[in-house]
Structure formats: structure tokens, C-alpha cells
């Protein structure tokens, strides 16, 4: 009798499994297993060499410093490579934004509204001169707001909990370099229905191959932007390191009355006669400083 009961029970189980969905039947058949975390993927020197060929097949892997062979803060070489990769991507993104901003600010492009409660407008800030002079002209509270926002983004991008909410790990613990966690998934109230990273969802439907190609393009653009923004800064500040063609905001003498309200005065170094210079008062070609250009 017991044998009959066992056979009947087995037949009923098989009939239930045959009529159930495949996923449900498979779940019943296999033994329960503990959830496994995704193993960390750490980049190595070989990965850097492969990436270098993709980024620039002519130059290839060029490493004049021993940084990639070191272990920062007592960490492994793989963790150090993750740090260097993340730092390069982050600095490249900042440099791309800085390069575009430098071009816009040097040509007088600004927002048309006020930037302080006291009524100081972006136009007043832009009238102070080039990007360096505009930073000097910003009120202290505005500078503090910018620095605090940058610090907040830095802390968020380094936070393990914030990264885990986006399914990521720290870049020195096997995470992907350059990843920024989602503000919404962390629970930070965002005033607009868009996230900071990929707000329009352009990368959501991309294939992994296309994403990898885009990352290589971003890496190259970031490297070029870092060189470009440092060239701009050098051309505006270092003696005899200026290009022959530039906008007035790099060398124009800021002694007009509108700078007095911002308590900032910027005096440019003398320019050689014949220097091509474009100012809001006209083009100065070959007339030199003596003609008032």
C-alpha cells in the first residue's frame, strides 16, 4: 500500500510539472541555492594595452611613468589601475566641459538673468573679462556653492551604497571605471524628471559593442580636451605662450567702470605691435597697442 501511494504521488508530481510553465518546473526540480554576487572584474596591464590599441593604434601602449605598476595606498596593482582609469575618465569629462565653457565665456556668451539675490547678472560677471577674471568676479557665496556641489558629486560617486543601488561596485573593487550612480535610485529628490547620467536614455538601447566603442571615443575626446584646456590657460596667463589669434577676453585690459562694482581689476601685459586681436569695439589688425587696441 505504501508503494502504491509513493507511485501515485510521483505521477501527480510529474503531471503537475508537465503542465506547469518551464521556469516554474525547473525551479521545482533544482535544489535551492544561495544567491551569488557577481565576481569583480579587475583590469590588468594587458587590458590597458588592448585599450591603448583601440584608442590609438599608431601610438599604442605608451607608459613613460611607473604608475600602472604601483600599488597606491597599499592596494593591489589591479585596484591602482582602476583608480587611474577612473581618474582619467573623470578628468577628461571635466576638461571637455571646461573647454566648451572656456570658448563660450571667452566670446561673451552668458545667461540673460541674474545670478545673485542682490541683482548681479551673468552679464556683469561676463564683463569682467576672460574665464579666469570671471571666476574672480564671482561672489564668494557663488564660489562656495560650486565647490560644495562638486564635493557632493565626489562623495556620491565614491559611496559604496550609492553604487550598489545602481548595480555597480567601486572602481577599485572590480567596478567599471567612470560609472556615476543614479541619483533617483539612491533616493535623492531630483527637481526634474531627468537623471544626471544619461538623462535622455541614449545608451539604454545600445548594444554592448556600441557602448564600448563610444567609451573609447569619449576617452580620446577627454584626452584632447585636457590638452586643449591647459593650452587655453597657458595662452591666457603664461608670457610668450599666447597664440597669434585669440579673442579679446584673453588679453583685453579690464579697466572699465563696470568692473568697479565687482571690485575686480585685471591688467593685461603689453602686446607686441601688429598682433591680430578681435574686440567688441572692432578688429585690430596690425594697428598695435599704440592705436588703442
VENHURA-V41904 format. One record per run of one state. SS is the DSSP state (H for helix, E for strand, L for the rest). FROM is the first residue (numbers start at 1). LEN is the number of residues. If there is no record, write none. Layout:
<<SS:FROM:LEN> <SS:FROM:LEN>>
This chain:
<<L:1:1> <H:2:18> <L:20:2> <H:22:8> <L:30:15> <H:45:11> <L:56:11> <H:67:3> <L:70:2> <H:72:3> <L:75:2> <H:77:30> <L:107:7> <E:114:1> <L:115:6> <E:121:1> <H:122:5> <L:127:4> <H:131:7> <L:138:2> <H:140:19> <L:159:1> <H:160:6> <L:166:17> <H:183:4> <L:187:21> <H:208:30> <L:238:9> <E:247:1> <H:248:3> <L:251:3> <E:254:1> <L:255:2> <H:257:6> <L:263:3> <E:266:1> <L:267:10> <E:277:3> <L:280:2> <E:282:3> <L:285:4> <H:289:3> <L:292:2>>
